[in-house]
Amino acid sequence: MSRRTTYRMAALGLLVALFPLSGAAAQDAARPDRAIRDAYAVLFGLAVDGEQPVAGDRADIFYSIIDNPAAPRLVTRLEVSGTPCRARTTAALQFPGEWASMTLAMADLKRIEAAAGYASVDDLMASRDPLPFDDPRVRHVVLTGKGLVCESRLSLDEASEPKQVCGDRFDVTMIDPAQRERGLRALRLMAGICGIGALTR
């Protein structure tokens, strides 16, 4: 199989994953609780300011809203596994006049080993004066764990090769009261469902 064919097959697989099933197949698919999807949207940074998705039976689709026609366009599909502690996003990013790039991200919340809250960006950047995640002073929460989120990136430009990388953290922003309310709701919900000790001690 040629490299070109391999890339096209990989791109096709990601495109299929990006768009929800239709008809009977979608109706028969598992339907995760709305609150769980909303929690993952916060953790993945898709709903920092309360952005609303196009909700489907199986997945939610988030679109970037940009007035500038020269700005890149981003479409992200969020899907929760049959196991609620795992979720994935499939994102397509395209700059005007350039090839699109696709990113598939997989998260496993059972891998969370630690949680720390910070009262300011300076404390966050310096990793100093950590606080409990639900402390009233907290404005940023960092969740860490080995292999917490793994990504596979592919440019539709045939000259590029797929790249895979695993990250060890989620960052949750809670600057204003609305962000804080969404963030705490997401963290508490998933802590209970997934038994995340770092969020329940």
C-alpha positions, -999 to 999 in steps of 0.1 A, spaced: 0 0 0 14 34 -10 20 62 15 -6 83 -3 -33 56 0 -24 51 37 -29 88 44 -62 89 25 -75 59 44 -65 75 77 -81 108 67 -113 90 57 -114 72 90 -111 105 109 -138 121 87 -162 93 94 -155 97 131 -161 134 129 -197 132 118 -224 115 138 -242 84 126 -276 89 110 -309 71 108 -314 39 127 -277 34 135 -276 67 155 -309 59 172 -296 26 184 -263 40 196 -257 45 233 -269 79 246 -246 92 273 -262 113 300 -263 150 290 -245 161 321 -215 138 313 -211 152 278 -213 187 293 -186 178 318 -163 165 291 -169 197 270 -155 217 300 -125 194 305 -116 194 268 -119 232 268 -148 232 243 -172 250 266 -151 274 286 -175 302 281 -207 281 279 -205 274 242 -234 253 230 -229 224 206 -251 209 179 -263 179 200 -269 145 184 -280 112 198 -244 99 200 -221 130 199 -220 168 202 -205 190 175 -188 223 184 -181 249 157 -158 279 160 -176 312 156 -153 336 139 -163 367 120 -129 371 103 -129 352 70 -91 349 71 -92 331 105 -89 293 107 -121 273 111 -124 245 137 -150 218 140 -149 194 169 -169 163 176 -172 151 212 -182 115 219 -184 97 252 -176 60 253 -199 33 266 -176 35 296 -184 71 309 -148 76 322 -135 76 286 -142 101 258 -128 112 225 -128 143 203 -122 144 166 -113 179 153 -108 194 119 -88 226 117 -83 245 84 -66 278 76 -79 295 45 -61 283 14 -43 255 32 -48 218 39 -69 208 68 -54 190 98 -73 163 118 -67 155 155 -82 126 173 -79 129 211 -87 101 236 -91 108 274 -93 83 302 -103 100 335 -94 70 355 -57 79 348 -60 111 369 -36 109 398 -35 144 411 -54 177 412 -42 211 421 -59 245 421 -42 278 417 -54 313 426 -36 331 398 -19 326 364 14 334 381 9 306 406 -2 283 379 29 289 357 52 286 387 33 256 402 34 273 436 9 275 464 -14 248 452 -49 247 467 -78 222 469 -96 224 436 -128 236 452 -112 263 473 -130 297 467 -97 313 457 -90 289 429 -91 303 393 -73 274 375 -74 237 381 -48 212 368 -55 175 366 -25 153 359 -19 116 352 3 95 330 -12 91 295 -44 111 306 -49 124 270 -34 109 238 -37 126 204 -31 115 168 -26 143 144 -28 141 106 -25 168 80 -44 161 47 -13 174 30 2 142 16 37 155 24 30 152 61 31 121 83 7 113 112 20 124 146 10 108 179 16 123 214 3 116 249 -2 144 274 -5 142 312 -28 170 321 -62 187 317 -65 225 325 -98 238 338 -103 276 338 -126 291 364 -119 328 361 -155 341 365 -185 328 385 -200 311 354 -168 293 345 -164 283 382 -199 269 384 -194 248 352 -159 237 362 -169 226 397 -200 208 384 -179 189 359 -152 180 383 -176 168 410 -197 148 386 -168 129 370 -151 124 404 -181 106 416 -187 86 384 -150 76 379 -139 74 415 -112 99 410 -94 99 444 -76 132 437 -109 150 436 -126 132 465 -100 133 493 
